[in-house]
Amino acid sequence: MRIAGLDIATNTGVGLILGEEVRALSFRPKEKRPFGLGPGEVDFAYEGRLAREFRDWLRPLLVAEAIEAVGIEKPLPPNVTYRKPIVDRNTEWAGTAIRYEEKGGTTMATIFRIYSFVGEACELCARLNIPVHVFSQDAWRKSFLGFSKAPKGTTDGSAWLKAQAKAQCGRIGVAVKNADAADAVGVVWHLRGLVDPLKQGLFAAAE
């Protein structure tokens, strides 16, 4: 079995299962951000160059490794928000006070980039006749970690979950350079369970 998992973001993680070997890679575009482009603004020519760079990096990898199936983490919709707990340490004399602020609202530039890269990956796989499976964060985390949510009250749930993915990679002996690569290993492990049910779930990861 030769499969790949993609955690597509500004820094994209790639997990590979190549027979008995498991590897983790990551891709970050080298194209320089245009001068004067503000946070959240979209320069479509720039995004086009980034998409081309991503495609030019991904295609040789899929071909050279003879990838038979690709799993992609489903992009979140752009309007997703969450309630972040804010701890007020000044009230410790009467017990720590916690209030919640609405966070989220990913910028248009980030959303455009992610969906652009997902589109490039799906089109490339179609051209190479490689089956694509798209599934949620919750799905692969339950397979790889055994849970999909941070404990209630965790200050930064996303960071906590990424740390757990890195720790799980350490336990199964996979070297990862960053959290995106660790997440991609989780993606490819869930994909392995879909294409080979005998390899499904958390305990398969511990083999």
Order of alpha helices (4+ residues) and beta strands (2+ residues): beta-beta-beta-alpha-beta-beta-beta-alpha-beta-alpha-alpha-alpha-alpha
